Amino acid sequence: MGKQTNFMMTKRTSIIYPEYTEDGELHAKVMENNILHSVALTPTRIIDLNLRFHGSSLRGAYDGSRTILDGPDLTMLPIIINEKLSMYWFPSKSPYKEDCVWFGLLSIKSYHRFREKQTRVVFENGALFILDSSYSSFDEKYKRACKLKTANDRRTDLLMVCETAESAEYLISLDREKRNYFVEE
């Protein structure tokens, strides 16, 4: 299997984890459906490039999540890659650490304590992943991602309230001398 030099995430992308080449370069392994892809980018770079494709960036996604979760002091925030496709993702630790693993929220079927400071994650497709992180730490990040999804869905639903359209019968035009627009009824 050859290395890809970019990767477009979909609803079926489940996890992105670090993989080192024989030369010691940090790349990524990406699970989509039942296929593991090798990508010649870091996990966090894949996330950032996909956010940029959808009109944001990692910094922008963090700022948006911080606002939605109302948590100015929160770290390792979950992010929204694509709201319409319900692509909510969260990092296992700081995304700036080389061993950060990214998880797709809706791809996770369950997770359990495994060994001391390890968590076993079960994906919807049946794949298992052993993460070097305590259950309580993973649980906190998972629940924060669920909270982001719920809060964002609620905010979106409030904006989608449909009301009967009322007709307006007026004209708005520019008064060139005053440089402002005025309304004629």
Contacts in CASP RR format, 6 or more apart in sequence:
PFRMAT RR
TARGET T0000
AUTHOR 0000-0000-0000
METHOD contacts of the structure
MODEL  1
MGKQTNFMMTKRTSIIYPEYTEDGELHAKVMENNILHSVALTPTRIIDLN
LRFHGSSLRGAYDGSRTILDGPDLTMLPIIINEKLSMYWFPSKSPYKEDC
VWFGLLSIKSYHRFREKQTRVVFENGALFILDSSYSSFDEKYKRACKLKT
ANDRRTDLLMVCETAESAEYLISLDREKRNYFVEE
1 36 0 8 1.000
1 37 0 8 1.000
1 38 0 8 1.000
2 38 0 8 1.000
3 27 0 8 1.000
3 38 0 8 1.000
3 39 0 8 1.000
3 40 0 8 1.000
4 37 0 8 1.000
4 38 0 8 1.000
4 39 0 8 1.000
4 40 0 8 1.000
5 39 0 8 1.000
5 40 0 8 1.000
5 41 0 8 1.000
6 39 0 8 1.000
6 41 0 8 1.000
6 49 0 8 1.000
7 28 0 8 1.000
7 30 0 8 1.000
7 37 0 8 1.000
7 39 0 8 1.000
7 41 0 8 1.000
7 46 0 8 1.000
7 49 0 8 1.000
7 50 0 8 1.000
8 50 0 8 1.000
8 53 0 8 1.000
9 30 0 8 1.000
9 32 0 8 1.000
9 46 0 8 1.000
9 50 0 8 1.000
9 81 0 8 1.000
9 87 0 8 1.000
10 32 0 8 1.000
10 85 0 8 1.000
11 85 0 8 1.000
11 86 0 8 1.000
11 87 0 8 1.000
11 106 0 8 1.000
12 32 0 8 1.000
12 33 0 8 1.000
12 107 0 8 1.000
13 30 0 8 1.000
13 31 0 8 1.000
13 32 0 8 1.000
13 87 0 8 1.000
13 104 0 8 1.000
13 107 0 8 1.000
14 31 0 8 1.000
14 32 0 8 1.000
14 103 0 8 1.000
14 104 0 8 1.000
14 107 0 8 1.000
14 108 0 8 1.000
14 123 0 8 1.000
14 124 0 8 1.000
14 125 0 8 1.000
14 127 0 8 1.000
15 30 0 8 1.000
15 31 0 8 1.000
15 101 0 8 1.000
15 102 0 8 1.000
15 103 0 8 1.000
15 104 0 8 1.000
15 107 0 8 1.000
15 121 0 8 1.000
15 123 0 8 1.000
15 129 0 8 1.000
16 28 0 8 1.000
16 29 0 8 1.000
16 30 0 8 1.000
16 31 0 8 1.000
16 43 0 8 1.000
16 46 0 8 1.000
16 47 0 8 1.000
16 101 0 8 1.000
16 102 0 8 1.000
17 28 0 8 1.000
17 29 0 8 1.000
17 43 0 8 1.000
17 101 0 8 1.000
17 102 0 8 1.000
17 129 0 8 1.000
18 26 0 8 1.000
18 27 0 8 1.000
18 28 0 8 1.000
18 29 0 8 1.000
18 42 0 8 1.000
18 43 0 8 1.000
18 98 0 8 1.000
18 99 0 8 1.000
18 100 0 8 1.000
18 101 0 8 1.000
19 26 0 8 1.000
19 27 0 8 1.000
19 28 0 8 1.000
19 29 0 8 1.000
19 38 0 8 1.000
20 26 0 8 1.000
20 27 0 8 1.000
21 27 0 8 1.000
25 40 0 8 1.000
26 42 0 8 1.000
26 98 0 8 1.000
27 38 0 8 1.000
27 39 0 8 1.000
27 40 0 8 1.000
27 41 0 8 1.000
27 42 0 8 1.000
28 38 0 8 1.000
28 39 0 8 1.000
28 41 0 8 1.000
28 42 0 8 1.000
28 43 0 8 1.000
28 45 0 8 1.000
28 46 0 8 1.000
29 36 0 8 1.000
29 37 0 8 1.000
29 38 0 8 1.000
29 39 0 8 1.000
30 36 0 8 1.000
30 37 0 8 1.000
30 39 0 8 1.000
30 46 0 8 1.000
31 37 0 8 1.000
31 123 0 8 1.000
31 125 0 8 1.000
31 127 0 8 1.000
33 125 0 8 1.000
34 125 0 8 1.000
34 127 0 8 1.000
39 46 0 8 1.000
41 49 0 8 1.000
42 98 0 8 1.000
43 95 0 8 1.000
43 100 0 8 1.000
43 101 0 8 1.000
43 102 0 8 1.000
44 58 0 8 1.000
44 91 0 8 1.000
44 95 0 8 1.000
44 96 0 8 1.000
44 100 0 8 1.000
44 102 0 8 1.000
46 102 0 8 1.000
47 58 0 8 1.000
47 79 0 8 1.000
47 81 0 8 1.000
47 89 0 8 1.000
47 95 0 8 1.000
47 102 0 8 1.000
48 57 0 8 1.000
48 58 0 8 1.000
50 81 0 8 1.000
51 57 0 8 1.000
51 58 0 8 1.000
51 60 0 8 1.000
51 61 0 8 1.000
51 79 0 8 1.000
51 81 0 8 1.000
54 81 0 8 1.000
54 82 0 8 1.000
58 79 0 8 1.000
58 95 0 8 1.000
61 79 0 8 1.000
61 80 0 8 1.000
61 81 0 8 1.000
62 77 0 8 1.000
62 79 0 8 1.000
64 80 0 8 1.000
65 77 0 8 1.000
65 78 0 8 1.000
65 79 0 8 1.000
65 80 0 8 1.000
65 148 0 8 1.000
66 72 0 8 1.000
66 74 0 8 1.000
66 77 0 8 1.000
68 148 0 8 1.000
68 151 0 8 1.000
68 152 0 8 1.000
68 155 0 8 1.000
69 77 0 8 1.000
69 144 0 8 1.000
69 147 0 8 1.000
69 148 0 8 1.000
69 151 0 8 1.000
74 144 0 8 1.000
75 94 0 8 1.000
76 90 0 8 1.000
76 91 0 8 1.000
76 93 0 8 1.000
76 94 0 8 1.000
76 95 0 8 1.000
76 141 0 8 1.000
77 90 0 8 1.000
77 144 0 8 1.000
77 148 0 8 1.000
78 88 0 8 1.000
78 89 0 8 1.000
78 90 0 8 1.000
78 105 0 8 1.000
78 141 0 8 1.000
78 144 0 8 1.000
78 145 0 8 1.000
78 148 0 8 1.000
79 88 0 8 1.000
79 89 0 8 1.000
79 90 0 8 1.000
80 87 0 8 1.000
80 88 0 8 1.000
80 148 0 8 1.000
80 152 0 8 1.000
81 87 0 8 1.000
81 88 0 8 1.000
81 89 0 8 1.000
83 152 0 8 1.000
83 156 0 8 1.000
86 106 0 8 1.000
86 149 0 8 1.000
87 104 0 8 1.000
87 106 0 8 1.000
88 104 0 8 1.000
88 105 0 8 1.000
88 106 0 8 1.000
88 145 0 8 1.000
88 148 0 8 1.000
88 149 0 8 1.000
89 102 0 8 1.000
89 103 0 8 1.000
89 104 0 8 1.000
89 105 0 8 1.000
89 145 0 8 1.000
90 102 0 8 1.000
90 103 0 8 1.000
90 104 0 8 1.000
90 105 0 8 1.000
90 141 0 8 1.000
90 142 0 8 1.000
90 144 0 8 1.000
90 145 0 8 1.000
91 100 0 8 1.000
91 101 0 8 1.000
91 102 0 8 1.000
91 103 0 8 1.000
91 141 0 8 1.000
92 100 0 8 1.000
92 101 0 8 1.000
92 102 0 8 1.000
92 103 0 8 1.000
92 131 0 8 1.000
92 133 0 8 1.000
92 138 0 8 1.000
92 141 0 8 1.000
93 99 0 8 1.000
93 100 0 8 1.000
93 101 0 8 1.000
93 133 0 8 1.000
94 100 0 8 1.000
95 102 0 8 1.000
99 132 0 8 1.000
101 129 0 8 1.000
101 131 0 8 1.000
103 121 0 8 1.000
103 142 0 8 1.000
103 145 0 8 1.000
105 142 0 8 1.000
105 145 0 8 1.000
105 146 0 8 1.000
105 149 0 8 1.000
106 124 0 8 1.000
107 123 0 8 1.000
107 124 0 8 1.000
107 125 0 8 1.000
108 121 0 8 1.000
108 122 0 8 1.000
108 123 0 8 1.000
108 124 0 8 1.000
108 142 0 8 1.000
109 122 0 8 1.000
109 123 0 8 1.000
109 124 0 8 1.000
109 126 0 8 1.000
110 121 0 8 1.000
110 122 0 8 1.000
111 119 0 8 1.000
111 120 0 8 1.000
111 121 0 8 1.000
111 122 0 8 1.000
111 135 0 8 1.000
111 138 0 8 1.000
111 139 0 8 1.000
111 142 0 8 1.000
112 119 0 8 1.000
112 120 0 8 1.000
112 122 0 8 1.000
112 135 0 8 1.000
113 119 0 8 1.000
113 120 0 8 1.000
113 135 0 8 1.000
114 120 0 8 1.000
114 130 0 8 1.000
114 135 0 8 1.000
117 132 0 8 1.000
117 133 0 8 1.000
117 134 0 8 1.000
118 130 0 8 1.000
118 131 0 8 1.000
118 132 0 8 1.000
118 133 0 8 1.000
118 134 0 8 1.000
119 130 0 8 1.000
119 131 0 8 1.000
119 133 0 8 1.000
119 134 0 8 1.000
119 135 0 8 1.000
119 137 0 8 1.000
119 138 0 8 1.000
120 128 0 8 1.000
120 129 0 8 1.000
120 130 0 8 1.000
120 131 0 8 1.000
121 128 0 8 1.000
121 129 0 8 1.000
121 130 0 8 1.000
121 131 0 8 1.000
121 138 0 8 1.000
122 128 0 8 1.000
123 129 0 8 1.000
131 138 0 8 1.000
169 185 0 8 1.000
170 183 0 8 1.000
170 184 0 8 1.000
170 185 0 8 1.000
171 183 0 8 1.000
171 184 0 8 1.000
172 181 0 8 1.000
172 182 0 8 1.000
172 183 0 8 1.000
172 184 0 8 1.000
173 181 0 8 1.000
173 182 0 8 1.000
173 184 0 8 1.000
174 180 0 8 1.000
174 181 0 8 1.000
174 182 0 8 1.000
175 181 0 8 1.000
175 182 0 8 1.000
END
